[in-house]
Amino acid sequence: MRELDLASWPFQEHYRFFRQMDFQMFHICVNIDVTHFLRYTKERGLPFYPAMIYAAMRGTDEIEEFRYRTRGPDRVIVHDYLRPGFTDVAGEGGLFKMVRSVGHHGLSMEQFCRRAKEASASQQQMLPREPEPDDMIFITCLPWISFTDLGHTISLDPESCVPQVSWGKYFVQNGRTLLPFSVQVSHALMAGYHVARYIDWVQQYIDSL
């Protein structure tokens, strides 16, 4: 972990401006092409959801702005790596749990999928009550619907700046399998340009496998 020098940070004026907003988050939703990636996971017997979580986390390794976090109005730190806090089914009627005890760094996709399954199975608590560390990114999936927009609940607190990544039900269009993919981030820490770079990186990564 290191600290940004706000005085030399090109985004510092934007940071101070958007930090004043009651709701500083913005979100972007696109369709990403998972035609190749879906085939890749099926051929290797990998569950699509944790495999996609792994791909999303690899993107945070590459796009530094996703690892920025605030420490009060005059400090922004950069985490070396993030961990996913991901939802998983926890019973009938839409019950879910937030699993946040597994990281991806240093693991292959196959290893991460196994550990994610083990972590979810071993976690009894649905919504852990202890304070949430901010070296995380929140991830969820709505496999029942394809959507064109998605927003998330957040605390109206200027320190609430953890990104949230979501996807929905994939669908076929013109022979390609597309996945609704939504990213919600703090405008005080990044702009649409950075989200676009992140989405492009994830797309290129899953296409390269």
matplotlib code that plots the C-alpha trace (Angstrom):
import matplotlib.pyplot as plt

x = [0.0, 1.2, -0.2, -0.8, 0.8, -2.4, -0.4, 1.0, -2.1, -3.6, -7.1, -6.9, -9.2, -11.8, -11.4, -12.1, -15.1, -16.9, -16.1, -18.5, -21.4, -24.1, -23.9, -20.5, -20.9, -21.6, -22.2, -21.8, -23.4, -22.3, -22.5, -19.3, -18.7, -18.3, -18.6, -15.0, -14.9, -18.0, -16.6, -13.2, -14.8, -17.1, -14.2, -12.2, -15.2, -14.9, -18.1, -18.7, -19.5, -16.2, -14.2, -15.7, -15.0, -11.4, -11.3, -12.9, -10.3, -7.4, -8.7, -8.3, -4.6, -4.1, -6.2, -4.7, -7.6, -9.8, -7.5, -7.7, -9.3, -9.9, -8.5, -10.3, -10.5, -6.7, -5.5, -5.9, -4.1, -3.4, -3.8, -1.4, -4.2, -7.9, -10.0, -13.5, -16.5, -19.0, -22.5, -23.6, -26.9, -27.6, -31.1, -34.5, -36.4, -33.5, -31.4, -27.8, -24.5, -21.6, -18.4, -15.3, -12.6, -10.7, -8.3, -7.1, -3.5, -1.0, -3.7, -4.6, -8.3, -8.8, -7.3, -9.4, -12.6, -11.9, -11.1, -14.2, -16.4, -14.7, -15.0, -18.7, -19.4, -17.5, -19.1, -22.3, -23.0, -24.9, -23.8, -20.7, -21.1, -17.5, -16.4, -15.8, -12.1, -11.8, -9.2, -12.2, -14.3, -18.0, -19.2, -22.6, -24.5, -28.1, -28.3, -32.1, -32.3, -30.4, -30.4, -29.4, -28.7, -28.1, -27.4, -26.4, -27.1, -24.3, -23.8, -23.9, -20.5, -17.5, -15.4, -17.7, -15.8, -15.5, -16.2, -19.1, -19.1, -22.1, -23.3, -26.6, -27.9, -26.0, -27.9, -27.3, -27.4, -26.3, -24.5, -22.5, -23.0, -23.2, -23.1, -24.6, -21.7, -22.1, -19.4, -20.2, -17.3, -16.6, -16.3, -14.0, -11.4, -11.9, -13.7, -15.5, -12.1, -10.8, -14.0, -13.7, -10.1, -11.1, -13.9, -11.6, -9.0, -11.4, -12.7, -9.3, -8.3, -11.2, -10.7, -7.0, -7.5]
y = [0.0, 3.5, 7.0, 9.4, 12.8, 14.9, 18.0, 16.3, 14.1, 15.3, 14.3, 16.2, 19.0, 16.5, 14.6, 17.6, 18.6, 15.3, 14.5, 17.2, 15.5, 13.8, 10.9, 10.6, 7.3, 6.7, 3.6, 2.3, -0.8, -2.5, -5.9, -7.8, -10.7, -14.0, -16.3, -17.5, -17.3, -19.4, -22.1, -21.9, -22.4, -25.3, -27.1, -27.0, -27.7, -24.3, -22.7, -19.5, -17.2, -17.6, -17.7, -14.4, -13.0, -13.9, -12.1, -9.0, -9.1, -9.4, -6.1, -4.4, -5.4, -3.6, -0.4, 1.3, 3.7, 0.8, 0.4, 4.0, 4.5, 7.7, 8.2, 11.4, 14.5, 14.9, 11.4, 8.8, 5.5, 2.8, -0.8, -3.3, -5.8, -6.1, -9.0, -9.8, -9.6, -11.6, -12.7, -16.3, -18.2, -19.0, -20.7, -20.4, -17.3, -15.1, -15.4, -14.7, -14.4, -12.0, -14.0, -12.1, -14.5, -15.3, -13.4, -14.0, -12.8, -15.6, -18.1, -19.5, -19.3, -23.0, -22.5, -19.4, -21.2, -24.0, -21.6, -19.5, -22.5, -23.6, -20.1, -19.9, -23.4, -22.7, -19.3, -19.6, -15.9, -14.3, -10.7, -10.5, -7.8, -6.8, -3.6, -4.1, -3.6, -1.3, -3.5, -5.1, -4.8, -5.9, -8.3, -9.8, -11.6, -11.6, -14.8, -14.6, -11.4, -9.5, -5.8, -2.5, -0.6, -1.4, 0.7, -0.3, 0.7, 2.7, 4.7, 8.5, 8.8, 10.4, 7.5, 5.0, 4.5, 0.7, -0.2, -2.6, -4.8, -6.8, -8.9, -10.5, -13.3, -13.8, -13.9, -14.7, -11.9, -12.3, -15.5, -14.0, -14.6, -11.3, -10.5, -7.4, -6.0, -3.1, -1.1, 1.4, 3.6, 6.9, 9.9, 11.4, 8.8, 8.1, 9.1, 7.2, 6.9, 4.6, 2.5, 2.1, 1.0, -1.5, -3.0, -3.1, -4.9, -7.5, -8.1, -8.5, -10.8, -13.3, -13.2, -14.1, -17.3]
z = [0.0, -0.8, -0.5, -3.5, -3.5, -3.9, -4.8, -8.0, -8.7, -12.0, -10.8, -7.5, -8.6, -9.7, -6.4, -4.3, -6.5, -6.6, -3.0, -2.0, -3.7, -1.7, -4.1, -5.7, -7.5, -11.1, -13.0, -16.6, -18.1, -21.3, -23.0, -23.1, -25.5, -23.5, -26.5, -26.3, -22.5, -22.0, -24.3, -22.4, -19.0, -20.2, -21.8, -18.5, -16.2, -14.5, -13.1, -15.0, -12.0, -10.0, -13.3, -14.2, -10.8, -11.3, -14.7, -13.1, -10.3, -12.7, -14.2, -10.9, -10.9, -14.2, -13.7, -10.7, -10.1, -9.0, -6.1, -4.8, -1.5, 0.6, 4.1, 5.0, 2.7, 2.3, 1.8, -1.0, -0.7, -3.3, -2.4, -3.9, -4.6, -3.9, -2.7, -4.0, -1.7, -3.8, -3.3, -3.4, -3.1, 0.5, 0.3, -1.2, -1.9, -3.0, 0.2, -0.4, 1.5, 1.0, 0.8, 1.5, 2.7, -0.5, -2.6, -6.2, -6.1, -7.0, -7.9, -11.3, -12.4, -11.5, -8.0, -7.4, -8.4, -6.0, -3.1, -3.8, -3.6, -0.3, 1.2, 0.4, 1.7, 5.0, 5.7, 7.8, 8.3, 5.4, 6.0, 8.1, 10.8, 11.3, 9.6, 5.9, 4.9, 1.9, 0.1, -1.6, -4.6, -4.3, -7.0, -7.7, -10.4, -11.4, -13.5, -13.9, -16.0, -18.7, -17.8, -19.5, -16.3, -12.6, -9.6, -6.0, -2.5, -0.8, 2.3, 1.7, 3.2, 1.3, 2.5, 0.8, -2.4, -3.0, -6.6, -7.4, -10.4, -11.5, -14.4, -15.5, -17.6, -20.8, -24.1, -27.7, -30.3, -33.9, -33.1, -30.2, -26.5, -24.6, -20.9, -19.3, -17.3, -14.9, -13.0, -10.3, -8.9, -7.1, -9.5, -6.9, -7.7, -11.4, -14.6, -17.3, -19.1, -16.4, -16.3, -20.1, -19.8, -17.1, -19.2, -22.3, -20.3, -19.0, -22.5, -23.9, -21.1, -21.5, -25.3, -24.9, -22.9]

ax = plt.figure().add_subplot(projection="3d")
ax.plot(x, y, z, "-o")
ax.set_aspect("equal")
plt.show()
